[in-house]
Amino acid sequence: MLLDARFKMTPDPELEIIDNSLHPFLVGFFVVIIVLAFGGPTSPSLNPARDLGPRFAHWILPIPGKGRSNWWYAPPVAFADILGGAAAGGLYLAINGYLNHEMEE
């Protein structure tokens, strides 16, 4: 949606601001920008398994002099994907239901 609104990506070639071959590059560029902006020194937890697995191992293993495992940050990592998927599914169903209702009338 962001790229569609920002760069006016339309099926009509006369309305295109950028070439279609640049679309994958722009998507990758935006992902890199988001990772750099919100990732911190160790990258963001885009994959819950990459965050929760090492956090659990750090918590359970007897490593001398280790710091805290920072469990306060675990719930957003674990549930953000589920909530985001549910929100996207609900939005899809709402838009699809609205469009189907409009076509029936």
PyRosetta script that sets phi, psi and omega in degrees:
from pyrosetta import init, pose_from_sequence

init()
pose = pose_from_sequence("MLLDARFKMTPDPELEIIDNSLHPFLVGFFVVIIVLAFGGPTSPSLNPARDLGPRFAHWILPIPGKGRSNWWYAPPVAFADILGGAAAGGLYLAINGYLNHEMEE")
pose.set_psi(1, -39.1)
pose.set_omega(1, -179.6)
pose.set_phi(2, -62.1)
pose.set_psi(2, -48.0)
pose.set_omega(2, -179.1)
pose.set_phi(3, -67.4)
pose.set_psi(3, -36.0)
pose.set_omega(3, -179.9)
pose.set_phi(4, -63.4)
pose.set_psi(4, -42.0)
pose.set_omega(4, -179.1)
pose.set_phi(5, -77.7)
pose.set_psi(5, -37.9)
pose.set_omega(5, -173.2)
pose.set_phi(6, -75.3)
pose.set_psi(6, -42.3)
pose.set_omega(6, -173.2)
pose.set_phi(7, -109.5)
pose.set_psi(7, 8.5)
pose.set_omega(7, 176.6)
pose.set_phi(8, 51.2)
pose.set_psi(8, 53.8)
pose.set_omega(8, 180.0)
pose.set_phi(9, -78.9)
pose.set_psi(9, 105.1)
pose.set_omega(9, -177.7)
pose.set_phi(10, -123.3)
pose.set_psi(10, 159.8)
pose.set_omega(10, 176.8)
pose.set_phi(11, -68.4)
pose.set_psi(11, -18.3)
pose.set_omega(11, -178.9)
pose.set_phi(12, -81.9)
pose.set_psi(12, 114.6)
pose.set_omega(12, -177.0)
pose.set_phi(13, -61.0)
pose.set_psi(13, -26.2)
pose.set_omega(13, -179.2)
pose.set_phi(14, -71.9)
pose.set_psi(14, -23.3)
pose.set_omega(14, -178.9)
pose.set_phi(15, -94.1)
pose.set_psi(15, -3.9)
pose.set_omega(15, -178.0)
pose.set_phi(16, -69.1)
pose.set_psi(16, 130.7)
pose.set_omega(16, 174.6)
pose.set_phi(17, -87.2)
pose.set_psi(17, -35.4)
pose.set_omega(17, 179.6)
pose.set_phi(18, -123.7)
pose.set_psi(18, 160.3)
pose.set_omega(18, 179.9)
pose.set_phi(19, -71.9)
pose.set_psi(19, 144.9)
pose.set_omega(19, -179.4)
pose.set_phi(20, -60.2)
pose.set_psi(20, -27.3)
pose.set_omega(20, -178.4)
pose.set_phi(21, -70.7)
pose.set_psi(21, -15.4)
pose.set_omega(21, 179.1)
pose.set_phi(22, -87.2)
pose.set_psi(22, -11.6)
pose.set_omega(22, -176.7)
pose.set_phi(23, -58.3)
pose.set_psi(23, -48.9)
pose.set_omega(23, 177.9)
pose.set_phi(24, -60.8)
pose.set_psi(24, -37.4)
pose.set_omega(24, 177.4)
pose.set_phi(25, -62.4)
pose.set_psi(25, -42.5)
pose.set_omega(25, -178.5)
pose.set_phi(26, -66.9)
pose.set_psi(26, -39.0)
pose.set_omega(26, 176.5)
pose.set_phi(27, -61.7)
pose.set_psi(27, -46.8)
pose.set_omega(27, 177.9)
pose.set_phi(28, -62.4)
pose.set_psi(28, -38.1)
pose.set_omega(28, 178.8)
pose.set_phi(29, -62.9)
pose.set_psi(29, -44.1)
pose.set_omega(29, 179.0)
pose.set_phi(30, -65.6)
pose.set_psi(30, -36.7)
pose.set_omega(30, 176.7)
pose.set_phi(31, -64.1)
pose.set_psi(31, -43.5)
pose.set_omega(31, 178.4)
pose.set_phi(32, -61.4)
pose.set_psi(32, -43.2)
pose.set_omega(32, 179.6)
pose.set_phi(33, -62.4)
pose.set_psi(33, -42.8)
pose.set_omega(33, 179.4)
pose.set_phi(34, -64.5)
pose.set_psi(34, -42.3)
pose.set_omega(34, 179.0)
pose.set_phi(35, -63.8)
pose.set_psi(35, -43.5)
pose.set_omega(35, 179.6)
pose.set_phi(36, -67.1)
pose.set_psi(36, -34.4)
pose.set_omega(36, -177.2)
pose.set_phi(37, -75.5)
pose.set_psi(37, -39.4)
pose.set_omega(37, -172.4)
pose.set_phi(38, -113.3)
pose.set_psi(38, 0.3)
pose.set_omega(38, -172.1)
pose.set_phi(39, -81.7)
pose.set_psi(39, -31.1)
pose.set_omega(39, -174.9)
pose.set_phi(40, 75.1)
pose.set_psi(40, -169.7)
pose.set_omega(40, -174.7)
pose.set_phi(41, -71.3)
pose.set_psi(41, -20.6)
pose.set_omega(41, -176.4)
pose.set_phi(42, -112.8)
pose.set_psi(42, 14.5)
pose.set_omega(42, -179.8)
pose.set_phi(43, 76.0)
pose.set_psi(43, 158.1)
pose.set_omega(43, -178.2)
pose.set_phi(44, -76.1)
pose.set_psi(44, 163.1)
pose.set_omega(44, 179.0)
pose.set_phi(45, -89.0)
pose.set_psi(45, 71.4)
pose.set_omega(45, 180.0)
pose.set_phi(46, -74.3)
pose.set_psi(46, -21.8)
pose.set_omega(46, 179.4)
pose.set_phi(47, -120.1)
pose.set_psi(47, 115.1)
pose.set_omega(47, -177.6)
pose.set_phi(48, -58.5)
pose.set_psi(48, -31.9)
pose.set_omega(48, -179.9)
pose.set_phi(49, -65.9)
pose.set_psi(49, -32.6)
pose.set_omega(49, 179.2)
pose.set_phi(50, -75.8)
pose.set_psi(50, -15.9)
pose.set_omega(50, 176.9)
pose.set_phi(51, -98.9)
pose.set_psi(51, -48.5)
pose.set_omega(51, -173.5)
pose.set_phi(52, -74.4)
pose.set_psi(52, -34.4)
pose.set_omega(52, 178.9)
pose.set_phi(53, -62.1)
pose.set_psi(53, -55.7)
pose.set_omega(53, 177.2)
pose.set_phi(54, -63.3)
pose.set_psi(54, -34.1)
pose.set_omega(54, 178.6)
pose.set_phi(55, -64.6)
pose.set_psi(55, -42.9)
pose.set_omega(55, 178.3)
pose.set_phi(56, -65.3)
pose.set_psi(56, -43.1)
pose.set_omega(56, 178.3)
pose.set_phi(57, -62.7)
pose.set_psi(57, -40.8)
pose.set_omega(57, 178.2)
pose.set_phi(58, -63.3)
pose.set_psi(58, -38.2)
pose.set_omega(58, -178.3)
pose.set_phi(59, -69.5)
pose.set_psi(59, -39.4)
pose.set_omega(59, -171.4)
pose.set_phi(60, -91.4)
pose.set_psi(60, -28.3)
pose.set_omega(60, -176.6)
pose.set_phi(61, -78.4)
pose.set_psi(61, 141.9)
pose.set_omega(61, -180.0)
pose.set_phi(62, -83.1)
pose.set_psi(62, 77.6)
pose.set_omega(62, 179.4)
pose.set_phi(63, -93.2)
pose.set_psi(63, 122.6)
pose.set_omega(63, -178.5)
pose.set_phi(64, -69.3)
pose.set_psi(64, 137.4)
pose.set_omega(64, 176.5)
pose.set_phi(65, 73.4)
pose.set_psi(65, 14.9)
pose.set_omega(65, -179.0)
pose.set_phi(66, -75.7)
pose.set_psi(66, 154.4)
pose.set_omega(66, 177.9)
pose.set_phi(67, -85.9)
pose.set_psi(67, -162.2)
pose.set_omega(67, -180.0)
pose.set_phi(68, -78.2)
pose.set_psi(68, 157.7)
pose.set_omega(68, 179.9)
pose.set_phi(69, -88.5)
pose.set_psi(69, -5.4)
pose.set_omega(69, 177.5)
pose.set_phi(70, 54.3)
pose.set_psi(70, 56.8)
pose.set_omega(70, 179.0)
pose.set_phi(71, -69.1)
pose.set_psi(71, -14.9)
pose.set_omega(71, 178.7)
pose.set_phi(72, -62.7)
pose.set_psi(72, -23.3)
pose.set_omega(72, -178.4)
pose.set_phi(73, -91.6)
pose.set_psi(73, -7.2)
pose.set_omega(73, -175.4)
pose.set_phi(74, -70.4)
pose.set_psi(74, -41.4)
pose.set_omega(74, -178.0)
pose.set_phi(75, -58.5)
pose.set_psi(75, -43.2)
pose.set_omega(75, 177.4)
pose.set_phi(76, -61.3)
pose.set_psi(76, -37.4)
pose.set_omega(76, -179.9)
pose.set_phi(77, -66.6)
pose.set_psi(77, -41.1)
pose.set_omega(77, -176.2)
pose.set_phi(78, -73.9)
pose.set_psi(78, -37.2)
pose.set_omega(78, -171.9)
pose.set_phi(79, -103.7)
pose.set_psi(79, -9.5)
pose.set_omega(79, -178.1)
pose.set_phi(80, -64.6)
pose.set_psi(80, -40.6)
pose.set_omega(80, 179.2)
pose.set_phi(81, -64.6)
pose.set_psi(81, -41.3)
pose.set_omega(81, -179.6)
pose.set_phi(82, -66.4)
pose.set_psi(82, -46.8)
pose.set_omega(82, -179.9)
pose.set_phi(83, -66.7)
pose.set_psi(83, -38.8)
pose.set_omega(83, 177.7)
pose.set_phi(84, -65.1)
pose.set_psi(84, -41.1)
pose.set_omega(84, 176.9)
pose.set_phi(85, -65.0)
pose.set_psi(85, -41.2)
pose.set_omega(85, 177.9)
pose.set_phi(86, -65.3)
pose.set_psi(86, -40.9)
pose.set_omega(86, 178.4)
pose.set_phi(87, -64.8)
pose.set_psi(87, -42.5)
pose.set_omega(87, 179.2)
pose.set_phi(88, -65.5)
pose.set_psi(88, -41.3)
pose.set_omega(88, 177.5)
pose.set_phi(89, -63.9)
pose.set_psi(89, -41.9)
pose.set_omega(89, 177.8)
pose.set_phi(90, -64.5)
pose.set_psi(90, -41.0)
pose.set_omega(90, 177.7)
pose.set_phi(91, -63.9)
pose.set_psi(91, -41.6)
pose.set_omega(91, 177.8)
pose.set_phi(92, -61.1)
pose.set_psi(92, -47.0)
pose.set_omega(92, -179.5)
pose.set_phi(93, -63.8)
pose.set_psi(93, -38.6)
pose.set_omega(93, 179.2)
pose.set_phi(94, -65.6)
pose.set_psi(94, -46.5)
pose.set_omega(94, -180.0)
pose.set_phi(95, -66.8)
pose.set_psi(95, -42.7)
pose.set_omega(95, 179.9)
pose.set_phi(96, -64.1)
pose.set_psi(96, -41.8)
pose.set_omega(96, 177.7)
pose.set_phi(97, -64.9)
pose.set_psi(97, -39.5)
pose.set_omega(97, 178.3)
pose.set_phi(98, -64.1)
pose.set_psi(98, -45.2)
pose.set_omega(98, -179.3)
pose.set_phi(99, -66.3)
pose.set_psi(99, -41.8)
pose.set_omega(99, 177.9)
pose.set_phi(100, -64.8)
pose.set_psi(100, -37.2)
pose.set_omega(100, 178.2)
pose.set_phi(101, -65.8)
pose.set_psi(101, -39.8)
pose.set_omega(101, 178.5)
pose.set_phi(102, -65.2)
pose.set_psi(102, -36.7)
pose.set_omega(102, -178.9)
pose.set_phi(103, -71.8)
pose.set_psi(103, -30.2)
pose.set_omega(103, -178.9)
pose.set_phi(104, -72.5)
pose.set_psi(104, -28.2)
pose.set_omega(104, -176.9)
pose.set_phi(105, -80.1)
pose.dump_pdb("model.pdb")
